[in-house]
Amino acid sequence: MVQSPLSDSEAEGGALLSCAHRGCGNDPQTPYVGAWWRHVLRTGFLLGGLATVGVVLSVIRLQPHPIGVADLSSSSQLQAVVVGDFYMCASFGNCGGEGEGLQSWRQSPALLATTVDPSLSYLQGIPNNVFRPVADHWQSSPPSFSGATVTLSSIASFMRELLSSDPFGTGGSVPYVTFTSEGDGQAVAITQRQLAFIVANVLMGNDIASGNGLSGAITRCANKGAKAFVYSLLSLLAVLSQELHHGGPGHFLIAMRPKGKDDSWKTRLDTTLVKPYIVKELGPAESDFMAGGPPGQALTDIAGTVVGGGAALCDLANSQDESLVQFYSEVLAFAFFVPSEKMLPVPWTLLGARRYMATLTGESASSGPYMNRCGHIAPTNWLNEVISTETANVFVNGRWWNVNDHAFVAVASKCSAAGGQCPNNQAVNNLCDDQRRHSEEDVNLWYQAFESTNYPEPLQKAFRTVVRRIGTGPWGAGVWFGDSQQYFLTVWLATSLLKGPVLDYYVYDHFCENPGNQCFVLGSKGCQSCIAQSLATNVQGSRCGQADLETMIWRFSGKQAKELYLALQNVGQPPAQVFDSASAWLPTPGQLATPVEPSSGDAFGPSGWQQPTSPPYLGTTWPSNQNGRSTQCMPMLFDRRRQICWHNPFAWR
């Protein structure tokens, strides 16, 4: 694995913020209070209050706390998780309680505990013709974890312990929220032990009255004769049986869906583009974003409309989204929270997600165990011995929780192959103009999934705490056959607009989707040798072009996001590659000066007046701007991390 030297200081390059981002510049959208009023207000504050008629006061934080520093208004000690700790959001503004209500099991979990076979030679919830081959393999060659051999008998013992307990503190019932494509703002935050309790019930054939998607997936997959899902769920229980053997609840898992997509990101085009990190996986990959990545990195699931895609949660495939759910067993298990015939809708996020099985990277091969496969379940010792143990502290519902310091974010791109306008032999060589004409829609989709304020308000800080980096490969340019150069620029633009996470972009010679196509991002410096190494026969070295990733980073880093946005809107037609076209294009002063308004037609966004959203400000969009009246704010005298805000009926935007 080689990290390209993109700057003198790569560490600085990925984190630089402009003066405006740090709040030290003048924001033309921010109304400022006259000096006379400032003196009046400060005097009033020192006297103990404001007596101005018609003024509504509010105090808000200006700067989020760094990771590991507690809010002084809360306990700085991480509270112990107790039985019954969970958090549900049925929709935006409807968080807390039991979500949609408690769901009762059709069979008593405690009674089921007495029927678990001590050797786990069968499971009531999986047909024997599917389970038995996996069980025979497990018994003949049990995997190890943390130096201990994990037998089926030890998993059976763990299942009996789980089923005999009441981890939700609800008398055996389950708090429930249904993730649906029609809804948004839904969230389920539960512990690892609570999720294991759900999985144990489903494997034993138990179900809730309304049915659930995990049981539905098992039925569907068993009918196909698939077995990967069996390894996945057993591996989840195997690892947790070792980690939670003292009876602890484990860490929290926070699953959630954002609100619907829009183009409000256009109000942020004055953001400065921050250098991404480039990681080249040219050859056998070691530890990429699909394997888990560094702490604080969100894994980008290159998804379709549902998590798990065409493989229907059943087996490995030659596509990333289909295979990921088998290795990230918690994601598969969360299918419990959809109707029995459904799968998890996209976009969808799981904070705290971990990889439970080996071996997985984005690199596939033309032969051997990785031929036409994303990932490979090893014949021996298939448990992930290097599973993540890093954690982050997040503040949710008045308590500090521990979550694993990784995330899984499923997000779809626009499908360039849809409509049949671009033949495959042209698509894999970036030769279709249609591949270049949907960057706005792709930014909408990326921003929807990764912008923290799109999630339920009580969970936004948890999202920002965990998602500090975004790891991706050729999002959009996999089996939906987008233009790999166009999509690198689109993802870089969209990530910069988030004003927080850093982009980690991984380059493969033989990614498991559309192998060889990503070589085009290497331009004249490495594209042809990359294609030759990939052994891809349908990708043409003559299409490599001149400009590469480093050219684009040099061209746009430190510039306003608007300049890259305009370059993508004005990119030329094939046969010239996107990088060559963008490197030669320059905006006119008129183009840079012309406002880019969101679809609402309001440069201030669909909700009214908007504050700066990067440090030291915590982004705030006021709910209304009736009749043009504006909200004004000023720093407090003794604590400049806070400010006083008021609705001023005499100020106009």
ZANU-960466 format. One line per field, with one value per residue (C-alpha): residue in three letters; residue number from 0; z, y, x. Coordinates in steps of 0.25 Angstrom, whole numbers, plus 2048, in hexadecimal, padded with zeros to 3 digits. Each point is the difference from the previous one (the first is absolute). Example, Ala and Ser with C-alpha at 12.3 -4.5 7.8 and 13.67 -1.06 7.14 Angstrom:
2
code = ALA	SER .
pos = 0	1 .
z = 81F	7FE .
y = 7EE	80E .
x = 831	806 .
END
This chain:
653
code = MET	VAL	GLN	SER	PRO	LEU	SER	ASP	SER	GLU	ALA	GLU	GLY	GLY	ALA	LEU	LEU	SER	CYS	ALA	HIS	ARG	GLY	CYS	GLY	ASN	ASP	PRO	GLN	THR	PRO	TYR	VAL	GLY	ALA	TRP	TRP	ARG	HIS	VAL	LEU	ARG	THR	GLY	PHE	LEU	LEU	GLY	GLY	LEU	ALA	THR	VAL	GLY	VAL	VAL	LEU	SER	VAL	ILE	ARG	LEU	GLN	PRO	HIS	PRO	ILE	GLY	VAL	ALA	ASP	LEU	SER	SER	SER	SER	GLN	LEU	GLN	ALA	VAL	VAL	VAL	GLY	ASP	PHE	TYR	MET	CYS	ALA	SER	PHE	GLY	ASN	CYS	GLY	GLY	GLU	GLY	GLU	GLY	LEU	GLN	SER	TRP	ARG	GLN	SER	PRO	ALA	LEU	LEU	ALA	THR	THR	VAL	ASP	PRO	SER	LEU	SER	TYR	LEU	GLN	GLY	ILE	PRO	ASN	ASN	VAL	PHE	ARG	PRO	VAL	ALA	ASP	HIS	TRP	GLN	SER	SER	PRO	PRO	SER	PHE	SER	GLY	ALA	THR	VAL	THR	LEU	SER	SER	ILE	ALA	SER	PHE	MET	ARG	GLU	LEU	LEU	SER	SER	ASP	PRO	PHE	GLY	THR	GLY	GLY	SER	VAL	PRO	TYR	VAL	THR	PHE	THR	SER	GLU	GLY	ASP	GLY	GLN	ALA	VAL	ALA	ILE	THR	GLN	ARG	GLN	LEU	ALA	PHE	ILE	VAL	ALA	ASN	VAL	LEU	MET	GLY	ASN	ASP	ILE	ALA	SER	GLY	ASN	GLY	LEU	SER	GLY	ALA	ILE	THR	ARG	CYS	ALA	ASN	LYS	GLY	ALA	LYS	ALA	PHE	VAL	TYR	SER	LEU	LEU	SER	LEU	LEU	ALA	VAL	LEU	SER	GLN	GLU	LEU	HIS	HIS	GLY	GLY	PRO	GLY	HIS	PHE	LEU	ILE	ALA	MET	ARG	PRO	LYS	GLY	LYS	ASP	ASP	SER	TRP	LYS	THR	ARG	LEU	ASP	THR	THR	LEU	VAL	LYS	PRO	TYR	ILE	VAL	LYS	GLU	LEU	GLY	PRO	ALA	GLU	SER	ASP	PHE	MET	ALA	GLY	GLY	PRO	PRO	GLY	GLN	ALA	LEU	THR	ASP	ILE	ALA	GLY	THR	VAL	VAL	GLY	GLY	GLY	ALA	ALA	LEU	CYS	ASP	LEU	ALA	ASN	SER	GLN	ASP	GLU	SER	LEU	VAL	GLN	PHE	TYR	SER	GLU	VAL	LEU	ALA	PHE	ALA	PHE	PHE	VAL	PRO	SER	GLU	LYS	MET	LEU	PRO	VAL	PRO	TRP	THR	LEU	LEU	GLY	ALA	ARG	ARG	TYR	MET	ALA	THR	LEU	THR	GLY	GLU	SER	ALA	SER	SER	GLY	PRO	TYR	MET	ASN	ARG	CYS	GLY	HIS	ILE	ALA	PRO	THR	ASN	TRP	LEU	ASN	GLU	VAL	ILE	SER	THR	GLU	THR	ALA	ASN	VAL	PHE	VAL	ASN	GLY	ARG	TRP	TRP	ASN	VAL	ASN	ASP	HIS	ALA	PHE	VAL	ALA	VAL	ALA	SER	LYS	CYS	SER	ALA	ALA	GLY	GLY	GLN	CYS	PRO	ASN	ASN	GLN	ALA	VAL	ASN	ASN	LEU	CYS	ASP	ASP	GLN	ARG	ARG	HIS	SER	GLU	GLU	ASP	VAL	ASN	LEU	TRP	TYR	GLN	ALA	PHE	GLU	SER	THR	ASN	TYR	PRO	GLU	PRO	LEU	GLN	LYS	ALA	PHE	ARG	THR	VAL	VAL	ARG	ARG	ILE	GLY	THR	GLY	PRO	TRP	GLY	ALA	GLY	VAL	TRP	PHE	GLY	ASP	SER	GLN	GLN	TYR	PHE	LEU	THR	VAL	TRP	LEU	ALA	THR	SER	LEU	LEU	LYS	GLY	PRO	VAL	LEU	ASP	TYR	TYR	VAL	TYR	ASP	HIS	PHE	CYS	GLU	ASN	PRO	GLY	ASN	GLN	CYS	PHE	VAL	LEU	GLY	SER	LYS	GLY	CYS	GLN	SER	CYS	ILE	ALA	GLN	SER	LEU	ALA	THR	ASN	VAL	GLN	GLY	SER	ARG	CYS	GLY	GLN	ALA	ASP	LEU	GLU	THR	MET	ILE	TRP	ARG	PHE	SER	GLY	LYS	GLN	ALA	LYS	GLU	LEU	TYR	LEU	ALA	LEU	GLN	ASN	VAL	GLY	GLN	PRO	PRO	ALA	GLN	VAL	PHE	ASP	SER	ALA	SER	ALA	TRP	LEU	PRO	THR	PRO	GLY	GLN	LEU	ALA	THR	PRO	VAL	GLU	PRO	SER	SER	GLY	ASP	ALA	PHE	GLY	PRO	SER	GLY	TRP	GLN	GLN	PRO	THR	SER	PRO	PRO	TYR	LEU	GLY	THR	THR	TRP	PRO	SER	ASN	GLN	ASN	GLY	ARG	SER	THR	GLN	CYS	MET	PRO	MET	LEU	PHE	ASP	ARG	ARG	ARG	GLN	ILE	CYS	TRP	HIS	ASN	PRO	PHE	ALA	TRP	ARG .
pos = 0	1	2	3	4	5	6	7	8	9	10	11	12	13	14	15	16	17	18	19	20	21	22	23	24	25	26	27	28	29	30	31	32	33	34	35	36	37	38	39	40	41	42	43	44	45	46	47	48	49	50	51	52	53	54	55	56	57	58	59	60	61	62	63	64	65	66	67	68	69	70	71	72	73	74	75	76	77	78	79	80	81	82	83	84	85	86	87	88	89	90	91	92	93	94	95	96	97	98	99	100	101	102	103	104	105	106	107	108	109	110	111	112	113	114	115	116	117	118	119	120	121	122	123	124	125	126	127	128	129	130	131	132	133	134	135	136	137	138	139	140	141	142	143	144	145	146	147	148	149	150	151	152	153	154	155	156	157	158	159	160	161	162	163	164	165	166	167	168	169	170	171	172	173	174	175	176	177	178	179	180	181	182	183	184	185	186	187	188	189	190	191	192	193	194	195	196	197	198	199	200	201	202	203	204	205	206	207	208	209	210	211	212	213	214	215	216	217	218	219	220	221	222	223	224	225	226	227	228	229	230	231	232	233	234	235	236	237	238	239	240	241	242	243	244	245	246	247	248	249	250	251	252	253	254	255	256	257	258	259	260	261	262	263	264	265	266	267	268	269	270	271	272	273	274	275	276	277	278	279	280	281	282	283	284	285	286	287	288	289	290	291	292	293	294	295	296	297	298	299	300	301	302	303	304	305	306	307	308	309	310	311	312	313	314	315	316	317	318	319	320	321	322	323	324	325	326	327	328	329	330	331	332	333	334	335	336	337	338	339	340	341	342	343	344	345	346	347	348	349	350	351	352	353	354	355	356	357	358	359	360	361	362	363	364	365	366	367	368	369	370	371	372	373	374	375	376	377	378	379	380	381	382	383	384	385	386	387	388	389	390	391	392	393	394	395	396	397	398	399	400	401	402	403	404	405	406	407	408	409	410	411	412	413	414	415	416	417	418	419	420	421	422	423	424	425	426	427	428	429	430	431	432	433	434	435	436	437	438	439	440	441	442	443	444	445	446	447	448	449	450	451	452	453	454	455	456	457	458	459	460	461	462	463	464	465	466	467	468	469	470	471	472	473	474	475	476	477	478	479	480	481	482	483	484	485	486	487	488	489	490	491	492	493	494	495	496	497	498	499	500	501	502	503	504	505	506	507	508	509	510	511	512	513	514	515	516	517	518	519	520	521	522	523	524	525	526	527	528	529	530	531	532	533	534	535	536	537	538	539	540	541	542	543	544	545	546	547	548	549	550	551	552	553	554	555	556	557	558	559	560	561	562	563	564	565	566	567	568	569	570	571	572	573	574	575	576	577	578	579	580	581	582	583	584	585	586	587	588	589	590	591	592	593	594	595	596	597	598	599	600	601	602	603	604	605	606	607	608	609	610	611	612	613	614	615	616	617	618	619	620	621	622	623	624	625	626	627	628	629	630	631	632	633	634	635	636	637	638	639	640	641	642	643	644	645	646	647	648	649	650	651	652 .
z = 800	7FC	804	7F5	804	7FD	808	809	80C	7FD	80E	7FF	7F2	804	80B	7FC	802	7FA	809	7FD	805	80D	801	800	7F3	7FD	7FA	7F7	804	80F	804	80A	80B	801	80B	808	801	804	80C	804	800	807	80B	801	801	80C	807	800	7F4	7F4	801	7F1	7FC	7F5	801	801	806	7FE	803	7F7	7FF	7F6	800	801	80A	7FB	802	80E	806	808	7FF	80E	801	801	807	7FB	804	7F7	807	801	7F6	807	7FC	7F8	7FA	7F2	7F7	7F5	7F6	7F8	7F8	801	80C	806	808	80D	806	7F9	7F2	7FA	80C	806	7F8	806	7FC	7FB	80A	80D	7FF	80D	7FC	7F3	808	806	7F1	7FB	7FC	808	7F4	7F7	7F6	7FB	801	800	7F7	7F5	7F7	803	7F2	801	80E	801	7F6	807	80E	7FB	7FB	80D	808	7F8	7FF	80B	7FF	80A	806	809	803	803	7F7	7FE	7FF	7FD	80E	805	7F7	805	80E	7FD	7F9	80C	809	7F6	7FF	80F	803	7FE	7FA	7FC	80E	7F9	805	7F4	7F5	7F6	7FE	7F1	7F5	7F1	7F6	7F3	7F3	802	80E	805	80D	806	809	809	80A	808	806	7FA	80A	7FD	7F1	803	808	7F3	7F8	809	800	7F1	7FF	809	7F7	809	7F9	804	7FD	7F5	7FA	7FD	7F5	806	801	7F2	7FB	806	7F9	7F3	800	805	7F4	7F7	807	804	80C	802	809	80A	801	802	80B	807	800	806	80C	800	802	80A	808	803	802	808	808	80D	7FE	7FB	7F6	7F7	7F8	7FA	7F1	7FA	7F3	7FA	7F3	7FB	7FB	7F2	7F6	7FB	7FA	80D	7FE	7F6	80B	804	7F3	806	808	7FD	7FA	809	7FB	800	804	7F5	803	7F4	801	7F3	803	80C	80A	80F	808	7F8	802	7FE	80A	80B	7FE	80B	80C	7FD	7F1	7FA	7F7	7F3	7FC	7F1	800	7F8	805	80C	808	7FB	7F2	7F6	809	809	80D	7FC	7FA	7FB	7F2	7F6	806	80C	806	7FF	807	80B	808	802	806	808	807	809	7F3	7FC	80E	7FF	7F5	80C	800	7F2	7FC	7FD	7F1	800	801	807	7F7	7FB	805	80D	80B	80B	80A	807	7F5	7FF	7F7	806	7F6	7F8	7F5	7F9	7F7	7F4	7F7	7F9	7F6	7F2	807	80D	80C	7FD	7F1	7FE	80F	809	80C	804	80C	803	802	80E	80A	7FA	80C	7FF	80A	7FE	803	804	80F	7FF	806	800	80B	7FB	808	7FD	808	80C	801	7FB	7F8	7FA	7F1	7F8	7F8	7F2	7F8	7F4	7F7	7F4	7F5	7F2	7F4	7F3	7F7	7F3	7FA	801	7F4	7F7	7FA	802	7FB	80A	7F7	800	80E	806	7F7	805	7F2	802	802	809	80A	803	801	80E	809	808	802	805	80A	805	803	807	808	804	806	806	805	80F	801	7F7	80C	80C	808	80D	7F8	7F7	80A	801	7F0	800	80C	7F8	7F2	7FF	7F3	7F4	7F9	7F2	7F3	7F2	805	7F4	7F7	804	7FA	7FD	7F7	802	7FC	80A	7FE	801	80D	807	7FE	804	80D	803	7FE	808	80C	801	801	80D	807	809	7FB	7F7	7F4	7FF	7F1	7FD	7F2	7FB	7F3	802	808	802	7F8	7F2	801	7F9	7FE	80C	7FA	7F8	80C	7FF	7F3	7F8	80D	802	7F9	7F5	80A	809	7F5	7FC	80F	801	7F4	7FC	7F1	7FE	805	7F6	804	7F4	808	80C	7FD	806	80D	80D	80E	804	7F5	804	80F	7FC	7F7	80A	80E	808	7F6	803	7FE	7F6	7F6	800	7FF	7F4	7FA	801	7FA	7F4	7FE	7F1	7F9	7FD	7FA	809	80E	80B	807	7F3	7FE	80E	801	7F4	804	807	805	7FC	80B	7FC	803	80D	804	7FC	80C	7FF	807	805	7FA	80A	7F9	80D	801	80F	7FF	801	80F	801	805	803	808	7FC	803	803	80C	809	7FD	801	7F4	803	7F5	806	7FE	7F9	7FA	800	7F8	7FE	80F	805	80C	805	80A	807	809	80F	808	809	7F8	7F1	7FE	802	7F9	803	7F4	7FE	7F6	7FC	7F9	7FB	7F9	7F2	7F8 .
y = 800	80D	80E	80A	80C	80B	80B	804	7FC	7F6	801	80F	7FF	7F7	80A	80E	80A	80E	80C	801	7F2	803	80C	80B	805	809	7F7	809	7F8	804	80D	807	809	80E	805	807	7F4	7F8	809	800	7F1	7FD	80A	7F9	7F3	805	805	7F2	800	807	809	802	7FE	7F6	7FA	7F1	7FB	7F2	7FB	7F6	7FA	806	7F4	7F1	7FA	7F8	7F1	7FB	80D	800	80A	808	7FF	7F1	7F6	7FE	7F2	7F5	7FA	7F1	7FB	7FA	7F6	807	80A	802	80C	800	80B	7FC	80D	80E	807	7F2	7FB	7F9	7F5	7F3	805	7FA	7F8	7F3	7F4	7F2	7F3	7F5	7F7	802	803	7F9	7F4	7FF	801	7F2	7FA	805	7F4	7FF	7FD	809	7F5	806	80D	801	80D	7FB	7F4	7F4	7FE	80E	801	7F2	802	80C	7F9	7F4	80A	808	7F3	7FA	80D	80A	80E	807	80E	807	7F3	7F8	7F5	804	7F3	7FF	7FB	80E	807	7F7	804	80F	7FE	7FA	80B	80B	7F9	7FE	80F	80D	80A	80A	800	7FF	7F2	7F9	80A	808	80F	802	80A	7FC	805	804	807	808	805	808	804	7F2	7FB	7F3	801	7F3	7F9	7F4	7F7	804	7FE	7F2	7FD	803	7F8	7F4	801	800	7F4	7F8	803	80B	80C	80C	801	809	7F8	805	802	7F7	7F4	803	801	7F2	7FA	806	7FD	7F1	7FE	804	7F6	80C	7FE	80D	806	7F4	803	80F	7FE	7F5	808	80C	7F7	7FA	80D	805	7F4	802	80F	800	7F4	808	803	80F	807	803	80D	808	7FF	80B	7FE	80B	806	80F	809	801	806	80E	80A	809	7FD	80B	80A	7FB	801	80B	7F4	7FE	7F3	7F8	7F6	7F2	7F4	7F7	7F1	7F7	7F2	7FB	7F1	7F8	809	800	808	809	807	7F3	7F9	80A	80B	809	805	80B	7FB	7FD	7F5	804	7F5	802	7FD	7FF	803	7F5	7FC	7F2	802	7F5	7F5	803	7FE	7F2	7FE	806	806	808	80D	807	803	7F2	7FA	80B	7FC	7F2	805	80B	7F7	80A	807	7F3	7FE	80E	7FA	7FC	80F	7FF	7F8	7F1	802	80D	804	80C	80C	809	80A	7F9	802	7F7	806	7F6	7F6	7F6	7F5	7F2	7F7	7FF	803	80C	80B	808	7F9	7F4	7F7	7F9	7F3	7F9	801	80F	7FE	807	802	80B	7F9	7F2	7F7	7F9	7F1	801	80B	808	809	80E	7FF	80F	805	80E	803	810	807	80E	806	806	808	7FB	802	806	7F5	7FD	7F3	7F9	7FC	7F9	80B	7FC	802	7F9	80A	7FA	80B	7FE	808	803	7F4	804	7F3	802	803	7F8	80D	7FC	7F2	7F9	800	80F	802	7F8	80A	80D	803	804	80E	7FB	7FC	80E	807	7FC	806	808	7F4	7F9	80B	800	7F1	801	80C	7FA	7F4	806	80E	7FE	80B	7F7	7F6	801	80B	7F8	7F7	80B	802	7F0	800	80C	7F9	7F3	804	808	7FA	7FA	7F4	7FC	7FA	803	803	802	7FA	7F1	7F7	80D	804	80E	808	7FE	80D	808	7F8	803	80F	7FF	7F8	80A	80C	7FA	7FC	80E	806	7F8	809	7F5	7F2	7FE	7F7	7F4	7FB	7F2	7FD	7F2	7F9	7F5	805	7F5	808	805	7FC	808	80D	807	800	80C	809	7FD	807	800	7FD	7F2	7FD	7F7	7F7	7FF	7FB	7F6	7FB	7FF	7F6	807	7FE	809	80D	807	806	809	807	804	80F	809	807	7F7	801	809	809	802	802	80A	807	801	7FF	80D	805	803	7F3	809	7FF	7F1	800	809	7F7	7F4	807	805	7F3	7FD	7F4	7F3	7FC	809	7FB	808	804	805	808	806	803	809	807	80D	807	80F	80B	800	7F1	801	80C	7FA	7FA	7F1	7FF	7F3	7FC	808	80C	806	802	7FF	7F2	7FA	803	80F	807	7F7	802	7FB	7F1	7FE	803	807	800	7F4	801	806	802	809	7F9	80C	80E	806	80C	802	802	7FB	7F9	807	7FA	805	7FA	800	809	7F5	7F4	802	7F1	804	80B	808	7FF	808	802	80F	805	80C	7F8	7FC	7F6 .
x = 800	806	7FB	803	809	7F5	806	80C	7F7	7F5	7FB	7FE	7FA	7F5	7FB	803	7F4	7FF	7FF	7F1	7FE	807	7F6	80A	7FB	7F4	7F5	7F8	7F3	801	7FA	808	7FB	803	80A	7F6	7F7	80C	803	7F1	7FF	80D	7FC	7F3	807	809	7F4	7FA	7F6	7FB	7F3	7FE	7F2	7FD	80E	801	80D	807	80E	807	80D	80A	80A	7FE	809	80C	7FF	803	7FC	7F3	7F5	802	7F1	800	808	80E	801	7FB	7F3	7FF	7F6	7F4	7F6	7F5	809	7FC	7FB	7F6	7FB	7F4	801	806	7FC	7FA	80C	801	7F7	7FE	7FF	7F4	7FD	804	7FF	7FE	807	7F7	807	806	80F	802	7F9	808	80D	7FD	7FF	80D	808	80D	808	7F8	7FF	7F3	7F9	7F1	800	809	7FC	809	805	806	805	806	80B	804	7FF	809	80A	800	802	80B	808	7FB	806	807	7FF	809	808	7F3	7FA	7F1	7F8	7F1	7FE	806	7F6	7F5	803	800	7F3	7FA	805	7FA	7F3	7FF	802	7F8	80A	7F6	7FA	7F2	7FC	805	7F9	808	7FF	7FE	801	7FE	80A	7F9	803	7F4	804	80C	806	7FF	80A	803	80B	802	80C	808	7FA	7F2	803	805	7F3	7F8	809	7FF	7F1	800	809	7F8	7F4	7F9	7F9	7F8	7F1	802	80C	80E	80A	80B	7F7	7FB	80E	803	7F4	804	80E	7FE	7F7	80B	80A	809	809	808	7F5	801	80F	7FE	7F5	808	80D	7F9	7FC	80D	808	7F6	800	80F	7FF	7F3	803	800	7F1	803	7F7	80B	800	7F5	7FC	7F8	7F9	7F8	7FB	801	7F6	7FD	80A	800	80A	802	80F	800	800	80E	807	809	807	80E	804	809	80A	7FB	809	803	804	804	7FC	808	801	7FC	7F9	804	7F6	7F7	7F3	7F8	809	7FC	80A	806	7F8	7F6	7FE	7F2	800	7F8	7F7	7FF	7F1	7F4	7F2	801	80C	805	7FB	7FD	806	7F4	809	803	80E	80D	800	809	7FA	804	7F2	7FC	80C	802	7F4	805	80D	7FA	7F6	7FA	7FA	7FA	7FA	7FA	7F7	7F7	7FB	7F9	7F3	803	800	808	80F	806	7FE	80B	805	803	80B	805	809	809	800	80B	805	7FE	806	80D	804	7FB	806	7FB	80B	7FB	808	7FF	802	801	7F6	7FE	7FC	7F3	7FE	800	806	803	7FB	80D	7FF	807	800	7F6	7FD	806	80C	803	7F2	7FF	801	801	7F4	7FB	7F7	7F3	7F6	7F1	7F4	807	80A	80E	801	80C	7FF	80B	807	7FB	7F4	7F9	7F9	7F7	7FE	7FC	805	7F9	800	808	7FC	7F1	7F8	80A	806	80E	805	809	80C	7FF	7FC	80D	808	7F9	7FC	7F1	7FC	7F4	80A	803	7F3	7FB	80A	7F5	7F8	80C	804	7F1	801	80E	7FD	7F2	808	80C	7FB	7FE	7F4	7F8	7FE	7F8	804	803	80A	807	80C	802	801	80A	808	801	801	80C	805	7F9	806	7FC	805	7F9	7F3	7F7	80A	7FE	7F5	7F7	80C	802	80C	80B	806	7F3	7FC	80D	7FE	7F1	804	80B	7F6	7F5	809	806	7F2	7FE	80A	806	803	80D	7FF	808	800	805	805	800	805	7F6	7F5	7F5	7F6	804	80F	80A	7F7	806	80E	7FB	802	80F	801	80D	808	7FB	7F3	806	808	7F4	7F7	80B	801	7F1	7FF	7F3	7FE	7F5	807	808	80E	7FF	7F5	809	801	80A	7FB	7FF	7FB	80C	7FE	7F1	804	80B	7F5	7F5	805	7FF	7F6	7F1	7F7	7F8	80C	800	7F1	800	80B	7F7	7F5	808	808	802	7FB	808	80A	808	801	7F9	80D	806	7F4	7FF	80F	7FE	7F3	800	7F4	7FD	7FE	7F2	7FE	807	7F7	7F3	7F9	7FC	7F3	7FA	7F3	7F8	805	805	80F	7FE	7FA	7F2	7FF	804	80C	80C	80C	80E	801	80F	808	7FE	7F1	7F7	7F7	7F2	7F5	7F5	7F3	7FA	803	7F2	7FE	80F	803	80D	806	80D	80B	80C	80A	7FE	80A	806	7FE	803	7FC	7F2	7F8	7F3	7F6	7F3	7F5	802	7F3	807	80B	7FF	807 .
END
